[in-house]
Amino acid sequence: MNRLPASVSLSAIALTIALLASPATAKDTKPAAETATRTVALTAADADAFVAAAEKQLAEYSIDASRIQWVNATYITDDTDALAAKSGAEGTELAVKLALEAARFQKVADLSPDTIRKLDLLRGTITLPAPTKPGAADELATIVTRMSSQYGKGKGTLDGKPINGSDIEAAMGTMRDPAKTKEMWVSWHDNVGAQMHDDYARSVVIANQGATELGYPDVGAMWRSGYDMSPKEFAALTDKLWREVEPLYRALHAYTRAKLNAKYGDAVQSKTGPIRADLLGNMWAQEWGNIYDIVAPKGAGDLGFDTGDLLKEKGYDPLKMVKAGEGFYSSLGFAPLPDTFWARSQITKPADRDVICHASAWDLDNLDDIRIKMCTKVNGDDFVTIHHELGHNYYQRAYKAQPFLYKNGANDGFHEAIGDFVALSITPQYLVDIGLLAKEKVPSEDKDIGLLLKQAMDKVAFLPFGLLIDRWRWGVFSGVIKPTGYEAAWNAMRLQYQGIVPPVDRDDTRFDPGAKYHVPASVPYTRYFLARLLQFQFYAAACKQAGWTGPLHRCSFFGNKEVGARLNAMLELGQSKPWPDALQAFTGSREMSGQAMVDYFAPLKAWLDKQNEGKPTGW
């Protein structure tokens, strides 16, 4: 059970999923064939007793495992790598052991709904299961730890000089020289990704063996089974959601391509076809907001303020930025963060050691020891990220009274969406409310297209990337994509869904997926796609509850305790109910949909269509 939602990366050993339970060795795990012979004698009472014992064991072990992973993520050395790998192996072996035991109760009569749900969670929510053969869990843990550490230590170059991951991300957002963005893109992908290819292929083999023992065709099918529906139904749901929002993305793509062509010329970015990946202000072309200055519409494009500049003008440092994020949740009626949060979080990058800078939120004791891990910089992006990560923390604390197996989001998309929908409320009015922006500087309605375009460059641009990472992995795990074709399939999917291409040709010696944190760390990614859509459902519901009557994109529910109370009621459920129940508790609907996002950006879509008239669309 992953106590920390994926953005939360359980550091180097995300494969354990979870801080699973007390140490177990391969010899403790009985093969499924041996245990199956005893199934006929099992009763509902046996199942209840097994679940209770498993939860106790998991809860006890999770604390030490969390601490080991925290130390490894915030102090990367050979020693902490070794400790993390050992802890990961123990947790993986126990996770598989409990999953196999849980499978024995599938056909037992008269099980309570609660026990059935917990048995399903035990069986189906392991991220990377190792098979029970001796040494498999150790090998898998070592591989994933090694890949995660390689990522954390990875460097690209700028002007021929080494630059670390955090700094290269920032530089990609501000650089407007296509030769330098190409250098950074190529060096990062070559230095970080390529060396992981064989390790990644081996991890797939081992994990698929583990998934097969648990009764799944492969790891991808196992991941898709965790959404209160069949893997096939879930894949169909993601297809439906993508179709709802794809026209909006394609309109944004065509407009952005034309603006890049106007800036750089045909030799760098053509008027037709895909967009060059390194020109979009982000190492993975997953969010495009950093190049808003290039695409901003004349007149309406100048919003009159930049959040990063406001933070600097008001003397904000990283700590004060986090305090501001806490203030939003406090305004909704949530209790302040505990003192331990401030004493134990990593808010800025330590100067004396390697750490994993990827922002994440942590729950170390399943109660109140909640933390964030960031290498915060004083800019608008990190201000939003803080609100996002704190959403994980408040969710973790809200469900702390639930049984251990229910200490999680209704589904993993929920966990990511909470902070995102709160961050949607970082409107100009919110910035006025907290004293960052002068009231007379609030953009007038004629700036709304600029406001929406700036948001769409992140929110809408992300959608196909959020979908394709797991689509690629589903193909890898099923065997449709072979190791010799990893790179080609990756680039084909990026072209298909995003309409982008690398700045240089890539051959089979490359492994560009490894240059994205969530791949070597084995963090499922569809949750982020779901979260991008759920956040707009949550936001629309919150604005309705707050009685907002103006344009949806200008709504801020800052200070509304009714919204906070209804939100907390959903958060407290954790994973104790199917996600449609949780969704209904806050929004009134049981259906995930992209319609709220489409409605939010409807004025922008109409404007984009007008701008794109007579110009090529698609790629």
C-alpha positions as CSV (number, residue, x, y, z in Angstrom):
1,M,0.0,0.0,0.0
2,N,1.5,3.2,-1.0
3,R,1.0,5.5,1.9
4,L,2.5,8.3,-0.2
5,P,0.8,9.2,-3.4
6,A,3.0,9.1,-6.4
7,S,4.1,12.6,-6.6
8,V,5.2,11.7,-3.3
9,S,7.7,9.3,-4.6
10,L,8.8,7.0,-1.9
11,S,12.2,7.9,-3.0
12,A,14.5,5.3,-4.4
13,I,12.3,2.4,-3.7
14,A,9.0,3.4,-4.9
15,L,8.8,-0.2,-6.0
16,T,7.9,-1.4,-2.6
17,I,4.8,0.4,-2.8
18,A,4.7,0.9,0.2
19,L,6.3,0.6,3.2
20,L,4.8,-2.6,3.6
21,A,5.4,-4.6,6.7
22,S,7.8,-6.4,8.9
23,P,10.8,-8.0,7.3
24,A,10.1,-11.2,5.5
25,T,12.4,-13.6,3.6
26,A,11.7,-15.7,0.6
27,K,11.6,-18.9,2.6
28,D,8.7,-17.5,4.6
29,T,6.5,-17.3,1.5
30,K,4.6,-20.4,0.4
31,P,4.0,-21.0,-3.3
32,A,0.5,-20.4,-4.4
33,A,0.1,-24.0,-5.4
34,E,0.8,-25.1,-1.8
35,T,-1.5,-22.6,-0.2
36,A,-4.3,-23.3,-2.6
37,T,-4.9,-26.8,-1.3
38,R,-6.0,-25.3,2.0
39,T,-8.6,-22.9,0.5
40,V,-11.6,-25.2,1.1
41,A,-11.1,-25.1,4.9
42,L,-11.0,-21.3,5.1
43,T,-13.9,-19.3,6.6
44,A,-15.0,-15.7,6.8
45,A,-13.6,-15.5,10.3
46,D,-10.2,-16.7,9.0
47,A,-10.3,-13.9,6.4
48,D,-11.2,-11.3,9.1
49,A,-8.3,-12.5,11.3
50,F,-5.9,-12.4,8.4
51,V,-6.8,-8.9,7.4
52,A,-6.5,-7.7,11.0
53,A,-3.0,-9.2,11.4
54,A,-1.9,-8.0,8.0
55,E,-2.9,-4.4,8.8
56,K,-1.1,-4.5,12.1
57,Q,2.1,-5.8,10.5
58,L,2.0,-3.3,7.7
59,A,1.4,-0.4,10.0
60,E,4.3,-1.3,12.3
61,Y,6.8,-1.8,9.5
62,S,5.7,1.3,7.5
63,I,7.3,3.7,10.0
64,D,10.8,2.4,9.8
65,A,10.5,1.9,6.1
66,S,9.3,5.5,5.6
67,R,12.2,6.8,7.7
68,I,14.8,4.9,5.6
69,Q,13.3,6.1,2.4
70,W,13.2,9.7,3.7
71,V,16.9,9.6,4.6
72,N,17.8,8.0,1.3
73,A,15.8,10.7,-0.7
74,T,17.4,13.6,1.4
75,Y,20.9,12.2,1.8
76,I,21.9,10.1,-1.2
77,T,25.0,8.0,-0.5
78,D,26.0,4.4,-1.2
79,D,25.1,3.5,2.4
80,T,21.6,5.0,2.3
81,D,21.1,3.4,-1.1
82,A,22.0,0.0,0.4
83,L,19.6,0.6,3.4
84,A,16.8,1.6,1.0
85,A,17.4,-1.4,-1.2
86,K,17.3,-3.8,1.8
87,S,14.1,-2.2,3.1
88,G,12.6,-2.3,-0.3
89,A,13.4,-6.0,-0.7
90,E,11.9,-6.8,2.6
91,G,8.8,-4.8,1.9
92,T,8.4,-6.3,-1.5
93,E,8.7,-9.8,-0.3
94,L,6.1,-9.2,2.4
95,A,3.8,-7.4,0.0
96,V,3.8,-10.4,-2.3
97,K,3.4,-12.8,0.6
98,L,0.3,-11.0,1.9
99,A,-1.1,-10.6,-1.6
100,L,-0.8,-14.4,-2.2
101,E,-2.4,-15.1,1.1
102,A,-5.2,-12.6,0.3
103,A,-5.9,-14.4,-3.0
104,R,-6.7,-17.6,-1.0
105,F,-9.8,-16.0,0.3
106,Q,-11.3,-14.9,-3.0
107,K,-13.9,-17.7,-3.0
108,V,-14.7,-17.9,0.7
109,A,-18.4,-17.5,1.4
110,D,-20.0,-14.8,3.6
111,L,-17.2,-12.3,3.5
112,S,-18.2,-8.8,4.7
113,P,-17.9,-6.0,2.1
114,D,-15.2,-4.4,4.2
115,T,-13.1,-7.6,4.2
116,I,-13.5,-8.1,0.5
117,R,-12.3,-4.5,-0.2
118,K,-9.3,-5.0,2.1
119,L,-8.4,-8.3,0.5
120,D,-8.6,-6.7,-3.0
121,L,-6.3,-3.9,-1.8
122,L,-3.8,-6.3,-0.4
123,R,-3.8,-8.3,-3.7
124,G,-3.9,-5.6,-6.2
125,T,-2.1,-2.4,-5.2
126,I,1.5,-3.4,-5.3
127,T,3.4,-1.2,-7.7
128,L,6.2,-3.6,-8.6
129,P,5.7,-7.1,-7.2
130,A,8.7,-9.5,-7.1
131,P,8.1,-13.2,-7.5
132,T,8.6,-15.4,-4.5
133,K,11.7,-17.2,-5.8
134,P,14.7,-16.5,-3.5
135,G,16.7,-13.3,-4.4
136,A,14.1,-11.8,-6.7
137,A,13.0,-9.1,-4.3
138,D,16.6,-8.2,-3.5
139,E,17.4,-7.9,-7.1
140,L,14.4,-5.8,-8.0
141,A,14.9,-3.5,-5.0
142,T,18.6,-3.0,-5.9
143,I,17.7,-2.2,-9.5
144,V,15.1,0.4,-8.7
145,T,17.2,2.0,-6.0
146,R,20.1,2.2,-8.4
147,M,18.0,3.8,-11.2
148,S,16.4,6.3,-8.8
149,S,19.8,7.3,-7.4
150,Q,21.2,7.7,-10.9
151,Y,18.3,10.0,-11.6
152,G,18.9,12.0,-8.4
153,K,22.6,12.4,-9.1
154,G,22.1,13.0,-12.8
155,K,23.4,16.1,-14.6
156,G,23.1,17.7,-18.0
157,T,25.2,20.5,-19.5
158,L,24.8,24.1,-20.4
159,D,27.6,25.8,-22.3
160,G,29.5,22.6,-21.9
161,K,29.4,22.8,-18.0
162,P,27.6,20.3,-15.8
163,I,24.2,21.4,-14.4
164,N,22.1,19.4,-11.9
165,G,18.5,18.3,-12.3
166,S,16.9,21.1,-10.4
167,D,18.9,23.8,-12.1
168,I,18.5,22.4,-15.5
169,E,14.7,22.4,-15.1
170,A,14.8,26.1,-14.1
171,A,17.1,26.9,-17.0
172,M,14.9,25.2,-19.5
173,G,12.1,27.5,-18.4
174,T,13.9,30.7,-19.1
175,M,16.3,29.9,-22.0
176,R,15.3,31.3,-25.4
177,D,18.3,30.2,-27.4
178,P,17.4,27.0,-29.3
179,A,21.0,25.9,-29.5
180,K,21.2,25.9,-25.7
181,T,17.8,24.3,-25.1
182,K,18.9,21.6,-27.5
183,E,22.2,21.1,-25.6
184,M,20.4,20.8,-22.3
185,W,17.7,18.5,-23.6
186,V,20.1,16.1,-25.3
187,S,22.7,16.1,-22.5
188,W,20.1,15.4,-19.8
189,H,18.4,12.6,-21.8
190,D,21.8,11.0,-22.8
191,N,23.4,11.3,-19.4
192,V,20.4,10.3,-17.3
193,G,18.3,8.0,-19.4
194,A,20.5,5.9,-21.6
195,Q,22.4,4.2,-18.7
196,M,19.2,2.8,-17.3
197,H,18.0,0.8,-20.3
198,D,19.1,-2.7,-19.3
199,D,18.2,-2.2,-15.7
200,Y,14.8,-1.1,-16.6
201,A,14.3,-4.1,-19.0
202,R,15.4,-6.5,-16.2
203,S,13.0,-4.8,-13.7
204,V,10.1,-5.4,-16.1
205,V,10.9,-9.1,-16.4
206,I,11.1,-9.6,-12.6
207,A,8.0,-7.5,-11.8
208,N,5.9,-9.3,-14.5
209,Q,6.8,-12.7,-12.9
210,G,5.5,-11.3,-9.6
211,A,2.3,-10.0,-11.2
212,T,1.7,-13.4,-12.8
213,E,2.0,-15.1,-9.4
214,L,-0.7,-12.8,-8.2
215,G,-3.1,-13.7,-10.9
216,Y,-2.6,-10.8,-13.3
217,P,-1.5,-11.0,-16.9
218,D,1.2,-8.4,-16.3
219,V,2.1,-5.4,-14.2
220,G,0.2,-3.0,-16.4
221,A,-3.0,-5.0,-16.0
222,M,-2.4,-5.0,-12.3
223,W,-2.0,-1.2,-12.2
224,R,-5.3,-0.8,-14.1
225,S,-7.1,-3.0,-11.7
226,G,-6.9,-0.5,-8.9
227,Y,-9.8,1.7,-9.9
228,D,-12.9,-0.1,-8.7
229,M,-13.4,-1.5,-12.2
230,S,-11.8,-4.0,-14.5
231,P,-8.5,-3.1,-16.3
232,K,-10.4,-3.1,-19.6
233,E,-13.1,-0.7,-18.3
234,F,-10.4,1.6,-16.9
235,A,-8.5,1.8,-20.1
236,A,-11.8,2.6,-21.9
237,L,-12.5,5.3,-19.3
238,T,-9.2,7.0,-20.0
239,D,-9.9,6.8,-23.7
240,K,-13.3,8.6,-23.2
241,L,-11.7,11.3,-21.0
242,W,-9.0,12.0,-23.6
243,R,-11.6,12.3,-26.4
244,E,-13.4,14.9,-24.4
245,V,-10.4,17.2,-24.0
246,E,-8.4,16.4,-27.2
247,P,-10.0,19.1,-29.3
248,L,-8.9,21.7,-26.7
249,Y,-5.3,20.4,-26.7
250,R,-5.1,20.3,-30.5
251,A,-6.3,24.0,-30.7
252,L,-3.6,25.0,-28.2
253,H,-0.9,23.0,-30.0
254,A,-1.7,24.7,-33.4
255,Y,-1.6,28.1,-31.8
256,T,1.6,27.5,-29.9
257,R,3.3,26.0,-33.0
258,A,2.5,29.2,-35.0
259,K,3.9,31.4,-32.2
260,L,7.2,29.3,-32.0
261,N,7.5,29.5,-35.8
262,A,7.1,33.3,-35.7
263,K,9.8,33.6,-33.0
264,Y,12.4,31.1,-34.3
265,G,11.7,30.7,-38.0
266,D,11.2,27.7,-40.2
267,A,14.7,26.3,-39.7
268,V,14.0,25.8,-36.0
269,Q,10.2,25.3,-35.9
270,S,8.2,24.6,-39.0
271,K,4.7,26.0,-39.6
272,T,3.3,22.5,-39.9
273,G,3.9,19.1,-38.2
274,P,5.1,18.4,-34.6
275,I,6.7,20.9,-32.2
276,R,10.4,20.5,-31.3
277,A,10.3,19.3,-27.7
278,D,13.0,21.5,-26.2
279,L,11.3,24.7,-27.3
280,L,8.4,24.4,-24.9
281,G,10.1,25.6,-21.7
282,N,10.1,22.2,-19.9
283,M,12.6,19.3,-20.1
284,W,9.7,16.9,-21.0
285,A,7.4,19.3,-22.8
286,Q,4.8,18.3,-20.2
287,E,3.9,21.9,-19.2
288,W,4.4,24.9,-21.4
289,G,3.6,27.8,-19.1
290,N,7.3,28.9,-19.0
291,I,7.0,30.1,-22.6
292,Y,3.9,32.2,-22.0
293,D,6.0,35.3,-23.0
294,I,6.3,33.8,-26.5
295,V,2.6,33.0,-27.0
296,A,0.9,35.8,-25.0
297,P,-1.8,37.5,-27.1
298,K,-1.1,41.2,-27.9
299,G,-2.9,43.5,-25.5
300,A,-4.6,40.8,-23.4
301,G,-1.3,39.0,-22.9
302,D,0.3,41.3,-20.4
303,L,-1.4,40.3,-17.1
304,G,0.1,43.2,-15.3
305,F,1.9,41.0,-12.8
306,D,4.1,38.0,-12.4
307,T,3.7,35.9,-9.2
308,G,7.4,35.2,-8.9
309,D,8.2,38.9,-9.1
310,L,5.5,39.7,-6.5
311,L,7.0,37.1,-4.1
312,K,10.4,38.6,-4.5
313,E,9.1,42.2,-4.1
314,K,7.4,41.2,-0.8
315,G,10.5,39.5,0.6
316,Y,9.2,36.0,0.4
317,D,11.7,33.2,1.0
318,P,10.9,29.5,0.6
319,L,9.7,29.2,4.2
320,K,7.3,32.1,3.9
321,M,6.0,30.6,0.6
322,V,5.1,27.4,2.5
323,K,3.5,29.4,5.3
324,A,1.3,31.1,2.7
325,G,0.3,27.7,1.4
326,E,-0.6,26.6,4.9
327,G,-2.6,29.8,5.2
328,F,-4.9,28.8,2.3
329,Y,-5.9,25.5,4.0
330,S,-6.2,27.2,7.4
331,S,-8.7,29.7,5.8
332,L,-10.9,26.7,4.9
333,G,-10.9,25.6,8.5
334,F,-8.1,23.0,8.5
335,A,-5.9,22.8,11.6
336,P,-2.4,24.2,11.3
337,L,0.4,21.9,10.3
338,P,2.2,20.3,13.2
339,D,5.5,21.7,14.6
340,T,7.3,18.6,13.4
341,F,6.4,19.5,9.8
342,W,8.4,22.7,10.1
343,A,11.3,21.0,11.9
344,R,11.6,17.9,9.6
345,S,10.6,19.0,6.1
346,Q,13.2,19.6,3.4
347,I,12.1,23.0,2.0
348,T,15.3,24.0,0.3
349,K,18.1,22.1,-1.3
350,P,20.9,21.3,1.1
351,A,24.2,22.7,-0.1
352,D,26.4,19.8,1.1
353,R,24.9,16.6,-0.4
354,D,22.9,15.0,-3.2
355,V,19.2,14.8,-2.7
356,I,16.2,14.0,-4.9
357,C,14.8,17.4,-5.7
358,H,11.5,16.1,-7.2
359,A,8.9,17.7,-5.0
360,S,7.0,15.2,-2.8
361,A,4.8,15.0,0.2
362,W,5.4,12.4,2.9
363,D,3.5,10.7,5.8
364,L,6.0,8.9,8.0
365,D,4.0,7.6,10.9
366,N,0.4,7.3,9.4
367,L,-0.7,10.0,11.9
368,D,0.9,13.4,12.2
369,D,4.5,13.2,11.0
370,I,3.7,14.8,7.6
371,R,6.4,16.6,5.6
372,I,7.3,18.0,2.2
373,K,10.5,17.5,0.3
374,M,11.4,20.3,-2.1
375,C,14.3,22.3,-3.4
376,T,12.1,25.4,-3.4
377,K,13.0,28.4,-5.5
378,V,11.2,31.8,-5.1
379,N,9.1,31.7,-8.3
380,G,5.5,31.3,-9.3
381,D,5.8,27.6,-10.3
382,D,7.1,26.6,-6.9
383,F,4.4,28.6,-5.2
384,V,1.8,26.5,-7.0
385,T,3.8,23.3,-6.3
386,I,3.7,24.1,-2.5
387,H,-0.1,24.4,-2.6
388,H,-0.2,21.1,-4.5
389,E,2.1,19.1,-2.1
390,L,0.4,20.4,1.0
391,G,-2.9,19.0,-0.5
392,H,-1.3,15.6,-0.1
393,N,-0.4,16.3,3.5
394,Y,-3.8,17.5,4.5
395,Y,-5.4,14.5,2.7
396,Q,-3.0,12.2,4.7
397,R,-3.9,13.8,7.9
398,A,-7.7,13.8,7.2
399,Y,-7.8,10.0,6.8
400,K,-5.4,9.2,9.6
401,A,-8.2,7.6,11.7
402,Q,-9.0,5.1,9.0
403,P,-7.7,1.5,9.2
404,F,-4.2,1.2,7.6
405,L,-5.4,-0.2,4.3
406,Y,-7.7,2.7,3.8
407,K,-5.1,5.4,4.5
408,N,-4.9,6.5,0.9
409,G,-6.8,8.5,-1.7
410,A,-10.1,7.3,-3.1
411,N,-8.0,6.6,-6.1
412,D,-4.5,7.8,-6.9
413,G,-5.9,10.6,-9.1
414,F,-7.8,12.0,-6.1
415,H,-4.6,12.4,-4.1
416,E,-3.0,14.4,-6.9
417,A,-6.1,16.5,-7.6
418,I,-6.6,17.9,-4.1
419,G,-3.7,20.3,-4.1
420,D,-4.2,21.0,-7.8
421,F,-7.8,22.2,-7.4
422,V,-6.7,24.3,-4.4
423,A,-4.0,25.8,-6.6
424,L,-6.6,26.7,-9.2
425,S,-7.8,29.2,-6.6
426,I,-4.5,31.1,-6.8
427,T,-6.4,33.8,-8.7
428,P,-5.6,37.5,-8.8
429,Q,-8.2,38.0,-6.1
430,Y,-6.5,35.4,-3.8
431,L,-3.2,37.2,-4.3
432,V,-4.9,40.4,-3.2
433,D,-6.4,38.7,-0.2
434,I,-3.0,37.5,1.0
435,G,-1.3,40.9,0.3
436,L,0.8,39.9,-2.6
437,L,-1.0,41.9,-5.3
438,A,-2.4,45.5,-5.0
439,K,-6.1,45.6,-5.7
440,E,-5.7,48.1,-8.5
441,K,-3.4,45.7,-10.2
442,V,-6.0,43.0,-10.6
443,P,-6.3,42.4,-14.4
444,S,-9.5,43.6,-16.0
445,E,-11.9,41.3,-17.8
446,D,-10.2,42.1,-21.1
447,K,-7.2,40.2,-19.8
448,D,-9.2,37.0,-19.3
449,I,-7.9,35.3,-22.5
450,G,-4.4,35.9,-21.3
451,L,-5.2,34.5,-17.9
452,L,-6.8,31.4,-19.4
453,L,-4.1,30.9,-22.0
454,K,-1.4,31.1,-19.3
455,Q,-3.2,28.4,-17.3
456,A,-3.9,26.2,-20.4
457,M,-0.2,26.2,-21.2
458,D,0.2,24.1,-18.1
459,K,-3.1,22.4,-17.4
460,V,-4.2,21.5,-20.9
461,A,-0.7,21.0,-22.4
462,F,0.0,18.3,-19.7
463,L,-3.0,16.1,-20.6
464,P,-1.4,13.9,-23.4
465,F,1.8,13.6,-21.5
466,G,-0.1,12.5,-18.4
467,L,-1.7,9.8,-20.5
468,L,1.1,8.5,-22.6
469,I,3.7,7.6,-20.0
470,D,1.6,4.7,-18.7
471,R,0.3,3.9,-22.1
472,W,3.9,3.3,-23.0
473,R,4.5,1.2,-19.9
474,W,1.3,-0.8,-20.4
475,G,2.8,-1.8,-23.8
476,V,6.2,-2.6,-22.2
477,F,4.7,-4.7,-19.5
478,S,2.4,-6.6,-21.9
479,G,5.3,-7.4,-24.2
480,V,3.9,-5.5,-27.1
481,I,6.9,-3.1,-26.8
482,K,10.2,-5.0,-26.7
483,P,13.4,-3.7,-25.1
484,T,15.0,-3.2,-28.5
485,G,12.0,-0.9,-29.3
486,Y,11.7,1.1,-26.1
487,E,13.0,4.3,-27.6
488,A,11.1,4.1,-30.9
489,A,7.8,3.3,-29.2
490,W,8.4,6.2,-26.7
491,N,8.9,8.7,-29.5
492,A,6.0,7.3,-31.5
493,M,3.7,7.8,-28.6
494,R,4.9,11.3,-27.9
495,L,4.3,12.1,-31.5
496,Q,0.8,10.5,-31.5
497,Y,-0.5,12.1,-28.3
498,Q,1.6,15.3,-27.8
499,G,2.5,16.1,-31.4
500,I,6.2,16.7,-30.4
501,V,9.5,15.4,-31.6
502,P,13.0,15.3,-30.1
503,P,15.4,18.1,-31.2
504,V,17.7,15.4,-32.6
505,D,17.3,11.9,-34.0
506,R,17.2,9.2,-31.3
507,D,18.2,5.6,-31.9
508,D,17.8,2.4,-30.0
509,T,20.9,3.1,-27.9
510,R,18.9,5.8,-26.1
511,F,16.4,5.4,-23.3
512,D,14.6,8.7,-23.1
513,P,11.8,7.4,-20.8
514,G,14.5,7.0,-18.0
515,A,15.1,10.8,-18.1
516,K,11.6,11.3,-16.5
517,Y,11.7,10.7,-12.8
518,H,8.6,8.5,-12.5
519,V,9.9,5.9,-14.9
520,P,13.1,4.8,-13.0
521,A,11.3,5.3,-9.7
522,S,8.4,3.1,-10.9
523,V,5.6,5.6,-10.0
524,P,2.4,5.0,-12.0
525,Y,1.5,8.1,-13.9
526,T,-2.1,7.9,-15.1
527,R,-3.0,9.4,-11.7
528,Y,-1.7,12.7,-13.0
529,F,-3.9,12.6,-16.0
530,L,-6.9,11.8,-13.9
531,A,-5.9,14.6,-11.4
532,R,-5.8,17.2,-14.2
533,L,-9.5,16.5,-14.9
534,L,-10.7,15.8,-11.4
535,Q,-9.3,19.1,-10.1
536,F,-11.7,21.0,-12.4
537,Q,-14.6,18.9,-11.2
538,F,-13.6,19.7,-7.6
539,Y,-13.0,23.3,-8.4
540,A,-16.4,23.8,-10.1
541,A,-18.1,22.1,-7.2
542,A,-16.3,24.3,-4.6
543,C,-17.2,27.4,-6.5
544,K,-20.8,26.4,-6.7
545,Q,-20.8,25.7,-2.9
546,A,-19.3,29.1,-2.3
547,G,-22.1,30.8,-4.3
548,W,-19.7,32.1,-7.0
549,T,-21.6,33.7,-9.9
550,G,-18.8,35.2,-12.0
551,P,-16.6,33.6,-14.6
552,L,-15.4,30.3,-13.3
553,H,-11.7,31.0,-13.8
554,R,-11.9,34.0,-11.5
555,C,-13.4,32.1,-8.6
556,S,-11.5,31.8,-5.4
557,F,-13.0,30.0,-2.4
558,F,-10.2,31.2,-0.1
559,G,-11.7,31.6,3.4
560,N,-14.9,29.6,2.8
561,K,-15.3,27.2,5.6
562,E,-18.3,25.5,4.1
563,V,-16.2,24.4,1.2
564,G,-13.5,23.2,3.7
565,A,-16.0,21.2,5.7
566,R,-17.4,19.4,2.7
567,L,-13.9,18.8,1.3
568,N,-12.7,17.3,4.6
569,A,-15.7,15.0,4.7
570,M,-14.5,13.6,1.4
571,L,-10.9,13.4,2.5
572,E,-11.7,11.6,5.7
573,L,-13.1,8.7,3.7
574,G,-9.6,7.8,2.4
575,Q,-9.9,4.7,0.4
576,S,-12.6,3.2,2.5
577,K,-15.3,3.6,-0.2
578,P,-15.2,3.2,-4.0
579,W,-14.0,6.4,-5.7
580,P,-17.5,7.2,-7.1
581,D,-18.8,7.5,-3.5
582,A,-16.0,9.9,-2.6
583,L,-16.5,11.9,-5.8
584,Q,-20.3,12.2,-5.1
585,A,-19.6,13.3,-1.5
586,F,-18.0,16.5,-2.7
587,T,-19.3,17.1,-6.2
588,G,-22.7,15.4,-6.3
589,S,-21.6,13.3,-9.3
590,R,-20.4,9.7,-9.6
591,E,-18.8,10.2,-13.1
592,M,-15.3,11.3,-13.8
593,S,-15.5,13.8,-16.7
594,G,-13.4,16.2,-18.7
595,Q,-16.4,18.5,-19.1
596,A,-15.6,20.8,-16.2
597,M,-12.2,21.5,-17.8
598,V,-13.8,22.1,-21.2
599,D,-16.3,24.5,-19.6
600,Y,-13.6,26.4,-17.7
601,F,-11.6,27.0,-20.9
602,A,-14.5,27.5,-23.3
603,P,-13.8,31.2,-23.8
604,L,-10.2,30.3,-24.6
605,K,-11.2,27.5,-27.0
606,A,-13.4,29.9,-29.0
607,W,-10.5,32.4,-29.1
608,L,-7.9,29.8,-30.2
609,D,-10.2,28.6,-33.0
610,K,-10.4,32.1,-34.3
611,Q,-6.6,32.5,-34.1
612,N,-6.1,29.2,-35.9
613,E,-8.4,30.0,-38.8
614,G,-6.7,29.4,-42.1
615,K,-3.7,27.8,-40.4
616,P,-2.8,24.1,-40.4
617,T,-3.8,22.0,-37.4
618,G,-2.7,18.6,-36.3
619,W,0.6,17.0,-37.1
